[in-house]
């Protein structure tokens, strides 16, 4: 995660909708274009897709630092 709180490539994230529905599915940011992130999710089929940065919460940055907010 960049110092300004924005996610970066390699960060582990969760989606705010999943969090509000008490679903735990982690994803890794693979690509960023403007305010959209391409995320590969850690489920059986490894689905990937584009998501707004504002809809993602970083839980661990690319260096392995756990984010507790």
C-alpha positions, 0 to 999 in steps of 0.5 A: 500500500502506498503511503497515501493509503491507495493500494498497489500491485501485489497487495492482498485485498478484500472487497467491502461488499464481501466484508459486509456480508461476512464473506472472507475471500482474499485477492491479489492486485495484479494490475492498476489502471487509474482508479480500477484494480484487476484482482485475482481472488483466492477461490477454487476457480481463481476468478479475476476481474476489475474493481474500483479501488474505493471498493477494496480494503488492503489487508496486507501490503506487497511487503507482507505488512498486515494493515489493521484498519 
